[in-house]
Every structure is written in structure tokens, then in C-alpha cells.
Amino acid sequence: MKDIRTLSLDQLKDYFVSLGEKPFRAKQVYDWLWSKNLHSIDEMTNLSKPLREKISEEYTINPVSVDLLQKSSDGTIKNGVKLHDGLLVESVLIPTETRTTACVSSQVGCSLNCEFCATAKLKRMRNLEVAEIVDQVALIDSQSRMYFERPLTNIVFMGMGEPMMNYKNVVEAIRKITQPEGLGMSPRRITVSTSGIPKMIKMLADDELRVKLALSLHSAIEAKRNEIMPFSDKFPLTDIMEALQYWYQKTGSVITFEYCVWKGINDGDEDIKALIKYCKQVPSKVNLIQYNPIGDGKYDQCNKQAEENYIRQLENAGITVMVRRSRGGDIDAACGQLANKTTD
């Protein structure tokens, strides 16, 4: 049967009118589905039992479930999330003293081929549905309340998949997460991370979601970036920059460049100079991400001196730079490691 959560509010109204019910029933059901995140039609207690039975004859609800939960020594929680068709994705709860962040997936596998990413080694099976994305957020919110006694504060689309390759469903999920009739979270606490698809960056700006944007950059030298992220040869850095400038013009929101520094690959002065030049073209800041090995031996975290060199030169150039330390590495939950792999 079809998942009732695929229906819009207007479609729900039409459905209930077709049953001879008042249109306000649609709002009641919508509230159960998206604000309360209810997963059972039979528990919609403000509907009569005969009406619930009639709905259940035509529709179902296919919630995600936790297939495997792993806890890191640093408090990070990784969820192996099972979808209704048996496929798996992963989502991560990342706690700090002041916030809890949900790292959610947008695709089963990934269609891109970034050399350093474990998810890229997986075949892309399909895009996640709107409800499957929202379910991840609701699940991690409940875990945040259970384990850390506070609600979820932030969401990053940095899990499995390229969010821009599942644009329609990601945008609709964000609307459900942020609307008062949904989970009611602030869009300013949501970051969409992309590997850089210019047309979709502009579209996201035009849709005025008020979310933040992060670009997975890793090199501002064209040829080198194409080696690290082979698909990017279709999207030149000049085209990406034009899209980022458009983004800032439309939204006024500073872009975050996500940047891993690897030993012998992009840890030289020429790499830093290229990054500084690129950053100067649009209001931006840099997140230096501690790399998490995926077992192929090709990419290794740079040494401390190279990292400090990046920080010093970026700061001297007036560019805000932060170092994002690895979290959840002992359970393969850290950035770039999500690949449905369990740790004994």
C-alpha cells in the first residue's frame, strides 16, 4: 500500500472529502504525521475507529527503524537505519557540551566518485523519500532527549549521498522539518553540504529556505580537485564560484568551505595560496576537517605542522578558519566513513 505521508495537505483534504468527511480531518492527520511523527494510523485518537480502519485499507506508514545502534567512546551515536524495502543508510548523532547535531543521509549509497569517501565506494541504489529523511531527524531528536536530556539543535546534510542529487525530496524534507506544522526547527540551524553542482546551488538560493550552505572543496587547484573528486571535471571551479556568488547575493549567507588536508596531496604552500585566492572571491570561512581513513592507504591525514601552516596563512589573510576534529572514528561514524560498516 502507498505511504500516506506521500500525500500533501491538499491531497489529504481531497481524500477526506471523497470519503464524505470534513476537510479539517486532513489537518488532524497531517499533524499526527509531521508534527508528532506518529507511525501508526490506529493511534490517531482524534479520528473515529471506523475512519481509521477505512484509511488503513488504502494507506500505510513505512517508518524507518534502527537496525544497529553503535556508541562511540566520545559520545557519538551511529544508527544503521533500515528502510521499508530493507535497504540501509546511516545517520549520526554528534553531541557537544552545548549542542547535538544530526548528520543525515539523503541517498542510499552515492552517485559521485570522491576518492577519499567510503560512501562513494557504494553503488547508489536510490534516493531517500521525504519521510525517510524526516524520520532520521525525528529519530535523532528522540535519542538526543534520551541520552543527553536536550532536544536536537542542529542538522547537517553530510551523511550518505549528495543532497543536490536528491534535490526535490531534500528541499521538501527541510520544509517539513522547519514548518510550524512539522518539527518546527529553525532553518538557520540546518546546513546543506554539496560537492558542488552550480545549477542546484543557484536553485537552492532561489528557493529561499534560509538554510546554510557548505561546499566540499578540498583543493582550489582545478586539476588536483579533479583527481580527488573525479566527477568535478564536469563542474569547473569558476562555474562553482559564480554559483556561490549568486548564493551570497540572494541569501546573504556566508559559505563554508569544507577542506581535508592530506599528506603529500594538498599540504603544500601552493595549495594554501590557491585556497586563499578562492576564498577571497566570496564571503566565506574554512572548516579544516580531520581526515578519517577508509582503509585504502591512499589518503592520510596531514601532519600537525601542515595543519598549523594552513591555519596561520588563512588567518593572516583575514579568513576565518576552524578545525573540525574527528568524532566517532572508532565506530566508523566520522566524516567520510559512512558505508554501512559495523565495528566489532
Residue, then its C-alpha position, 0 to 999 in steps of 0.5 A: m500500500k502507498d505511504i500516506r505521508t506521500l500525500s500533501l495537505d491538499q491531497l489529504k483534504d481531497y481524500f477526506v472529502s471523497l470519503g464524505e468527511k470534513p476537510f479539517r480531518a486532513k489537518q488532524v492527520y497531517d499533524w499526527l504525521w509531521s508534527k508528532n511523527l506518529h507511525s501508526i494510523d490506529e493511534m490517531t485518537n482524534l479520528s473515529k475507529p471506523l475512519r481509521e480502519k477505512i484509511s488503513e485499507e488504502y494507506t500505510i506508514n513505512p517508518v524507518s527503524v534502527d537496525l544497529l545502534q553503535k556508541s562511540s567512546d566520545g559520545t557519538i551515536k551511529n544508527g544503521v537505519k533500515l528502510h521499508d524495502g530493507l535497504l540501509v543508510e546511516s545517520v549520526l548523532i554528534p553531541t557537544e557540551t552545548r549542542t547535538t547535531a544530526c548528520v543525515s543521509s539523503q541517498v542510499g549509497c552515492s552517485l559521485n566518485c570522491e576518492f577519499c569517501a567510503t560512501a562513494k565506494l557504494k553503488r547508489m541504489r536510490n534516493l531517500e523519500v521525504a519521510e525517510i529523511v524526516d524520520q532520521v531527524a525525528l529519530i535523532d531528536s528522540q535519542s538526543r532527549m534520551y541520552f543527553e536530556r536536550p532536544l536536537t539543535n542542529i542538522v547537517f546534510m553530510g551523511m550518505g549521498e549528495p543532497m543536490m542529487n536528491y534535490k526535490n525530496v531534500v528541499e521538501a524534507i527541510r520544509k517539513i522539518t522547519q514548518p510550524e506544522g512539522l518539527g518546527m526547527s529553525p532553518r538557520r540551524i540546518t546546513v546543506s553540504t554539496s560537492g558542488i553542482p552550480k545549477m542546484i546551488k543557484m536553485l537552492a538560493d532561489d528557493e529561499l529556505r534560509v538554510k546554510l550552505a557548505l561546499s566540499l572543496h578540498s583543493a582550489i587547484e582545478a586539476k588536483r580537485n579533479e583527481i580527488m573528486p573525479f566527477s568535478d571535471k564536469f563542474p569547473l571551479t569558476d562555474i562553482m564560484e559564480a554559483l556561490q556568488y549568486w548564493y551570497q547575493k540572494t541569501g546573504s549567507v556566508i559559505t563554508f568551505e569544507y577542506c581535508v588536508w592530506k599528506g603529500i596531496n594538498d599540504g603544500d604552500e601552493d595549495i594554501k595560496a590557491l585556497i586563499k585566492y578562492c576564498k577571497q572571491v566570496p564571503s566565506k570561512v574554512n572548516l579544516i576537517q580531520y581526515n578519517p581513513i577508509g582503509d585504502g592507504k591512499y589518503d592520510q591525514c596531514n601532519k600537525q605542522a601542515e595543519e598549523n601552516y594552513i591555519r596561520q596563512l588563512e588567518n593572516a589573510g583575514i579568513t576565518v578558519m576552524v578545525r573540525r576534529s574527528r568524532g566517532g572514528d572508532i565506530d566508523a561514524a566520522c566524516g567520510q566513513l559512512a558505508n554501512k560498516t559495523t565495528d566489532 
